Every structure is written in C-alpha cells, then in structure tokens.
Amino acid sequence: MNYKEFNRLFIGDRVVFLLGMELFLENGRGGIMEHTEEELGRIAGEKLAGFLMQNKVKAVVQAAQAFAQMKTAALLSYAGKSGIRIGGNDLDIHGVCPVCGGPLIYEETATPGVDLVVGWTCQDCDATGKEVYQRVFNCHVDVRLGDGRPVPPREK
C-alpha cells in the first residue's frame, strides 16, 4: 500500500480504515499474515455484526492485510500525513511535520524548564510549531564513592 492508497482509504471509507486498522493492531502483522482471508473475515464479521452490510467485511480484511504488509515507519508516516491523531500525540514523530510529513528545521534556541521546548519550521510546507520533550529519569551514570573512586556498573 502506498501513501496515495492509504490516504484514499482513510478519507474515502473511514469505517473500513478504522476497522481494518483495529483488526491489524489486535492481531499483529504475524497474525494477519498467518490467518486465511476467511478466518479474518469471520473475525471482522463479528466486529461488524449489526453495524455494517456484509460487503464491508472483505474491504476491512483487505485493509488489515494491506496495513500488515507495510513497514511500521511508513504506516506511522502515512498516518501523520493523513492527520490521524489517536489518543492525543501518539503519532507525533520527532523531526516529522505533523501537517505534511516533511522534515523540520529547528530554531537555534530551546526554552528550558520542566520540559524542553524547541521551535521548528517545516522545510516542505512552512508550517511552524514546537516540539516538547519531557524529562524522564533514565539511569545513573558516573557514580562515585565519597572519596571519588568510581563505582562499577551493577549487573542486571
């Protein structure tokens, strides 16, 4: 599936897109590839029972199969370009414009604080915005005893 097909499905048949994506996410790439079209149709049919006409089942299965064949980076990039927002900022990608998917040019200065905020301009569409980096504890480094001797790393 290329971006044009991905976006056409997203814009043209949102129900098939979302149910196909749900089927893909619930079963994973391996699960989609391992099941037959009939098995996936049964699963999709259960999701659609009482909601859609039978002819949508095949389209949902085909969408899930197409998603499963995509590389994750392409899937996320296409979703970002299509304006998909799931749970807030789940699909924001560092360095990728949330408007068009183009590369970002960063301002020279960052705004320090509890979070680090860096302004950007999209190289392709000239959109502007800010990336927010939250400070999260990662690990201890360069640990020394009171007398200055280094403490060896702990075994995991």
C-alpha positions in Angstrom: 0.0 0.0 0.0 1.4 3.4 -1.0 0.6 6.7 0.6 -2.0 7.6 -2.0 -3.9 4.3 -1.4 -3.5 4.7 2.4 -4.9 8.3 2.4 -7.7 7.4 -0.1 -8.9 4.6 2.2 -8.6 6.9 5.2 -10.6 9.7 3.6 -12.9 7.6 1.4 -14.0 4.9 3.8 -13.2 5.8 7.4 -15.1 2.9 8.8 -13.2 0.3 6.7 -10.0 2.1 7.5 -10.5 2.2 11.3 -11.9 -1.4 11.5 -9.1 -2.7 9.3 -6.6 -0.9 11.4 -8.2 -2.3 14.6 -8.1 -5.8 13.1 -4.4 -5.3 12.3 -3.5 -3.9 15.7 -5.4 -6.6 17.6 -3.8 -9.5 15.6 -0.5 -8.0 14.7 1.4 -8.4 11.4 2.1 -12.1 12.0 -1.4 -12.9 13.0 -2.8 -11.2 9.9 -0.3 -12.9 7.6 -1.0 -16.3 9.2 -4.8 -16.3 9.1 -6.7 -17.1 5.9 -8.9 -14.4 4.4 -11.9 -16.5 5.6 -10.7 -16.6 9.2 -10.0 -12.8 9.1 -13.4 -12.3 7.5 -15.1 -14.2 10.5 -13.2 -12.0 13.0 -14.1 -8.8 11.1 -17.7 -10.1 10.7 -18.0 -10.4 14.4 -16.8 -6.8 14.8 -19.3 -5.6 12.2 -22.3 -7.7 13.3 -25.3 -5.5 13.2 -23.2 -2.5 12.2 -22.3 -2.9 8.5 -23.5 -4.7 5.5 -21.7 -7.9 4.6 -19.9 -6.4 1.6 -17.7 -4.2 4.0 -16.2 -7.3 5.7 -14.0 -8.1 2.7 -12.9 -4.4 2.5 -11.9 -4.4 6.2 -9.9 -7.6 5.8 -8.2 -6.2 2.7 -7.3 -3.0 4.6 -5.9 -5.0 7.6 -3.9 -7.2 5.2 -2.5 -4.1 3.4 -1.6 -2.5 6.8 0.2 -5.7 7.7 2.4 -5.6 4.6 3.5 -2.0 5.4 6.7 -1.1 7.2 5.9 0.4 10.6 7.7 3.7 9.7 5.6 4.0 6.5 2.4 3.3 8.4 3.2 6.0 11.0 4.3 8.4 8.4 1.2 8.0 6.3 -1.0 8.3 9.4 0.8 11.5 10.3 0.4 12.9 6.8 -3.3 12.0 6.9 -3.8 13.9 10.1 -4.7 10.8 12.2 -4.5 11.5 15.9 -5.0 8.6 18.3 -5.1 9.4 22.0 -3.6 12.8 21.6 0.0 12.8 20.4 0.6 9.1 20.0 1.6 9.5 16.3 3.8 12.6 16.7 7.2 11.7 15.4 10.4 13.7 16.3 11.6 15.6 13.2 8.5 15.0 11.1 6.0 17.7 10.3 2.5 16.8 11.7 0.9 18.7 8.8 2.6 17.3 5.7 5.1 14.7 7.0 8.1 16.8 5.7 11.4 17.4 7.6 11.7 20.0 10.3 14.2 22.8 10.6 14.8 23.6 14.3 15.3 27.0 15.9 18.7 27.7 17.4 17.4 28.1 20.9 15.3 25.9 23.1 13.2 27.0 26.0 14.3 25.2 29.2 12.0 24.4 32.1 10.4 21.3 33.4 10.0 20.3 29.8 12.3 21.3 26.9 10.5 23.1 24.1 12.1 23.5 20.7 10.5 25.6 17.9 10.5 24.4 14.3 9.6 25.2 10.7 8.7 22.6 8.2 11.1 22.5 5.3 8.3 21.5 2.8 5.1 23.4 3.8 6.4 26.2 6.0 4.2 25.2 8.9 5.6 26.1 12.3 5.2 24.7 15.8 7.1 23.4 18.8 8.3 20.0 19.9 8.1 19.3 23.6 10.5 16.9 25.3 9.6 15.7 28.8 12.4 14.9 31.2 12.2 11.3 32.3 14.6 9.5 34.6 16.7 7.1 32.6 19.7 5.9 34.7 22.6 6.8 36.9 26.0 7.5 35.3 29.4 8.5 36.5 28.6 7.3 40.1 31.5 7.7 42.6 32.0 7.0 46.2 32.5 9.8 48.8 36.3 9.6 48.3 36.0 10.0 44.5 36.5 6.3 43.5 34.2 5.1 40.6 31.5 2.6 41.4 31.4 -0.3 38.9 28.2 -0.7 37.0 25.7 -3.1 38.5 24.9 -6.4 37.0 21.3 -6.7 35.6 
